[in-house]
Amino acid sequence: MSIPGQMRSLTQPATPDAPRLVSGLHPHGRFFQISTGLGAGNIGDDLMAQAFWASLPADHRLDVEVFPAHVLQRERYPGRNTYRMVNESESGTWNPASIPGLLACGTPVNETEGLAFPMRFVGERLRRFAARDIPVDAVGVGIDRLHSKRARSLFESSFLGVRSWTVRTPDCQEALTDLGVEPERIIVGADWAWLYKQKRDLTDWGAEMWASLGVDLERPLLVANLVNLVWRSRTDSKREIARALDALSSRHGFQIAFFCNECREGEMFDRAAAEEVKSKMERPAVMVPNYYWSPDEVLGLTAHADVVVSQRYHFSIFAVLAGTVPVSILRGCKMSGLAEELRAPASCRIENVESERLVDDILDAHRNRSHYLDRLSMARRQLAVRAGNNLAFFRHHYR
């Protein structure tokens, strides 16, 4: 099966190093982490992965599938793991090593943006594990409800054999049982990102970066992360967002900045969405350089935002971790579920943004910032406790 075009777009495939074999460990001390997109350019994937890796026992090792753009990530991945380019696994002769598989992080069951990725991509790998009777456990993943016959058939043929599931939310649990997974094989956890611990406090660095971009941190700062993907033709919504940002700038003194939580180039991704909205604005706005920032750098930058506007699940989480208030423009099941758990402003959907409603949400978040921060701090603690369940089945099988 070929790698979907949108997953190849950031850089040309690199020649992988020879796999580093890990020996001398208990057979259950080494696992294969099946790719759900890590290293392709989405910083949210790195946020989850870093938290997941830090949660594993120190003597455990992973063979981790990564996309070629991981070399552009501004933070090195942990040296204890072996990193395998996804194109190795695309080979028709590839079979997983005789070590258990882990399906960790991301939303591998999702048809919102088509079936090619992630479901067919992940499903091919799961079938190869099943063909060799090697167990796979899903740890801390998102599950969207599947409605089409093709998606449900693909789940049945490729995913139903996963041995156990820990999932982000009760809605994910219900989606799995609807797909035929027995309830006793499912535990509700939370997104891995809620367990992320900063390695470096980059708040001062973030202030310097904003100053270099011409931002005055004595004035209110709004940072927006927008997406295109299958919604790239929604010019009406983009026009409404531009109108809202202009109103916030001209009437309420906000400085507007665009940040890309997904750094790939091309019409599908965040930079193209930001540039299109910026081109429709009358007021000036800042574009943060489109780098593959490390999670700590994102937190260092986001800590200075008074409010963020987010169309990405993990940028909303970044905002909470950084101590600011996300105003989410909802897209898909997972963002709706996150908004319900956080109880932060989120009255607009990506398909139908109304500028006045978006302005009201942002002003509410800004004026009642202390109230929302208290609420978000409580939600963060609760979700971190729940995320502690993500390895429950794993610990049972490999104790």
N, C-alpha and C positions, 0 to 999 in steps of 0.2 A: 504494500500500500504506500502511495507516495505521500510526502509531507505536504499538507495544504499550503497553497501559495502564500496566504497571509502570514503563515508561521515562518516562511523563509525570507521575508522581505527586508529584514534589517541588515543582514550581512551574508556574504557567501559562505557556504559550509567550509569549516576549517578542517584540516587533517588532524584527527584525534591522536593523542599520545597512546601508546600501547597500554591496555588496561593494567592497573596496578593491582596485583593479586594479593589478597590478605590471607595469611595462613596462621595456623596456631590458635585460632579462635574456636570456641564451642560452635558446633554447626548452626546453632540458633543465634549466633552473634553477628551474622552477616545477612543482609537483605538487599533485594533489588527494588529501588524506588522507581515506579512506573511514571513516565512523564505525564504531567497535566499542563505543560506549557513553560516550565521553569527555564530561564535563560533565553527567552525569546524577546524580551524587552518590556514586559509588564512588571513594574516594581512591586505590585501587590503579591505576585508569585514569590518574589524573594523575601518579602516580609513574612509570609506564611512558612516558607521553607526554613528560614533561619530559626524561627520559633520551634518548628517541628524537630529539627536536628538537635537543638539545645535540650529538648525534652527527653531524648533517647538516652539510655544508659551509656556511660562514658566509654565502655568497652565494646559497644556495638558499632559496626561499620556498614556503610551503604554503598552499593553501586547505583549511582544516580544518573538518570537520563537527563541531559540538558540540550537545549538548542544552541547553535553556534554563537549567537550574540552574547552568551554569558561572558565572553572575554571582554565585553565592553562594560560590564558591571563594575562600579567603582569601589567594590569591596570584594576581597578574595573569599572564595568559599572555603569552608573548613577542610584542612588538610587530611583529616582522618578518613574522608570518603574518597571513593574512586568516581570519576565523572566520565560518563559514556555519551558520545554524541548520538542524537536520536537517529541519524542516518545509518548508524550501525544496526539499529534494531529494525530499520526498514528493509534490510537485506532479506531476500527470500529464504536464505539458508540460516538466518539467525534463529537461535532458540535460547531462552533464558537459561542462565546457569542453574544448577540444581540447588538454588537457595530460594527461600520464600519471597513472595512479592508483597510490596506495600503500595497501595493506591492512596497517596497522601496529598492533602491540600487541593484547592481549586473546586470546581463544580464539574466533575467528569460526566454527570448525567444531566444533559441540558441540550435542548433543541432550538433555543431562541435564535441563535445565529447560524442555524443549519446543522446538518448531521456529520459533515466531514470532520470538523473539530469541535468539541473533543470526542464525541461518542464513537465514531468509526475508528479514529486514531487510537483511542484507549482500548476499544473493543478488540482490535486486532492483537494487541499485546495480551489481553486477558485470555483470548482463545489459545494462544501459544502456551501460556502457563497451564491452562486446563488440559491441553493435549498431552502434557507430561505429568499430570496429576500433582502439580506444585501448587500449594495453597497461596491464595492472595487474600489479604485483609485490607479493608478500606478504613483509614484512620483520619478522622477530622475532615470529612468532605461535605460539599454541598450537593443536594439532589433537587433538581427542579421537577415539577410535574410534567409528564410526557403525555401529549394528546394525540399525536399522529400515529397511525398504524405502523408506519415505517420505524419510528423511534421506539415504540413499544416492542416491536419485533426484534429490533437490534438489541435492546436491553435483555430480552429473554434469551437470545442466542449467545450473547457475549458477557453479560454482567451478572446474570442470575447465579452463576457458580461462585461468585465472591463469597468467602467463608463467613466473614463478619463485617459489620458496618458500624462505625461511629460517625455521626452526622451533626451538622451545625445546629439544627433547630427541630422542634416537634413537627413542623410542616414537612421538613425533609424526611422524617420518620414516616409520616403518613403517605408521602409520595412513594416511598419504597414499598410499604405494605400494599399500596394500590398496584404496584408492579409485580407483586407475588412473592416478595421477600418475607419470610416468617418473622413475626415481631421479636421472637427470642434471639434473633441474630442482629438486632439493632439496638444501639444505645445512643441517646442524645448527648452530644458534647457541645462544642462551639467552634468557631473559626480559630485556627491556630494563631492568627495574628494577635488575639487577646492575651497570649502568653509571651509576646515579644518583649525582650528586655534590651534596652539601649546598651551598646558597648561604649559609646562616646557621647557626651553631651555637646552637641554642635550648635547650641543656641547662639553663642557669640559669632561663630562662623556664619550662621544664617543671617544675622544682623548685617555683617559685612557684605554678604552677597546681595542682600536687598539694597543696601546703600550704593553698591556698584551699579545697580540697575536703575538708580534714580528714585528709589522709594524712600519717603520720609516716614520713619516709623513713629513719629509723633502724631501722625494722622491715621485715621482708620484704614485698614488694608483688607480688601476682599480678594481671595485667591480662588480662581475657578478652574476646575478640571472637567473638560467637555469631551464627548466621544462622538464618533461617526458610526462605524460598524454598519449594521443593516439600517440605521436611521440616517445615513448620510444625505439622503434626498429631502430631509425635513427642513427645508429652508424657512418655512413659516415659523417653526419653533426657534430656529436660530435668530430670526429677525426679532422675535419676542424677547429672547435672552439679551440681545444687543440693546434693545430699547430699555430693558430693566437696568442693565449695567450703566447705561448713559444717565438714567434718572438717578441712580444711586450716586454717581459721580458728581453730577451737576447740582442736585438738590441737597444731598446729604454729605458731601465731602469725602466719599470713599475713593481711595486709589484702587484701581483694578489691575490685577495681574492674572495671567494664564499660566497654568502649570500642567505638564504632560505626565501623567502617571504611567502611561504606556508610550515608550519612546520610539517605536518604529515609525518610519516615514511612510507616506502614501495616503491616499484618500480615505482609507478605512479608519485611520487612527487619530489620536488626540490632537496632534499639532495641526492637522488639516482642519479639524473642527474649530479649534481656537482661532486659527487665522481667518476662517470664514466669518465667525462671529465678530472678530476684531475689525474686519473690513466693513462691517455693517454699522459699526459704532461711529458716533461723531466725536466722542471724547477720547483722550489718549488712554492707552493701556500698555502694560508691560508684558513682554513675553519672556518667561524664564527659559534659559537655554535648555534645549531638548536633549539632555544627557540621560544615561542609564544610571540615575542617582542611586546611592545606597539608601536603605531604610533610615539610617541615622541622619543622613543628609536631608531626606524628606521631612523628618521630624524637626530638624534644626530650622528649616525654612518655614514650615507650617506653624511652628510655635509663635511666629510673629503675626499671623493672620488673626484679625478680629472675628472674621467669619469666613468659611469656605463654602463654595457652591460645588457640588459633586455629582457627577453622573457615573462614577465608578464606586463599586462596593468598598474597595480597600482604600480609596482616598478618603471616604467618609470615616473609616476606621483610623487612618493616619491622623485625621483631625482630632478625634477623640483622644488618641494616645498622646498627641502633642498639646492637649489642653485648650482646644478651641472648639467652636460649635459648627458642625456641618449642617448645611441646608441641602438636602438631597433632591435632585430631580430624578424621579424614579424610572427605572427601566428593568423589566423582568421580575421574576418571583423573588430572587434573592435580595434585591435592594428594597423591595416592599417589606420583606420580612425583617431586614435590618432596621428600617425606619420604625417599624412597630416596636422592636426591642429597645431602641434608643429613645424613642418618643421625642425626637428632635423634629424641627419643621421640615415638611416634605409634602406639600400640597400639589405640586406639579408633576406631571408625567412627561417623559421625553416626547411622546407622540402629540402632546397638546399643552405646550407651555403658554401661560398667560402672563404677560409682563407685570401687570398690576399685582397679581397674586404672588409672583416671585419676589417682587419688591417688598410686599407685606411680610413674607416669610423671613427675608433677610433682615428687615428692620426689627422684627420681633426677636430674632436670634441675637441681634446686637443690643437692643434695649434691655432684654431680659437675660443677658449673658450669664450673670452669676447664677440665676435660677437654673438655666440649662446646664451649666458646668457641674453644678451639684448633682443634677439628675444623671448626667452622662458619667460622672465619676462612679456613681452607684451601679449603673448598668455595666460599666467596664469591670468592676470588681465581680459582679455576679457572672458575667460571661467568662471571665478568667477562671473562676471556680468551675464552671461547667466545662470549659476546655480541658480541665484536668481529667475528664472522662475519656478523652480521645484515645488513650492507650489502654483502656480497660480490657478489651478483648485481647489485645497484643500481650499484655502482661499475663493474662490467663493462659494463652497458648504457649508462651515462651518463658515462663517463670523458671 
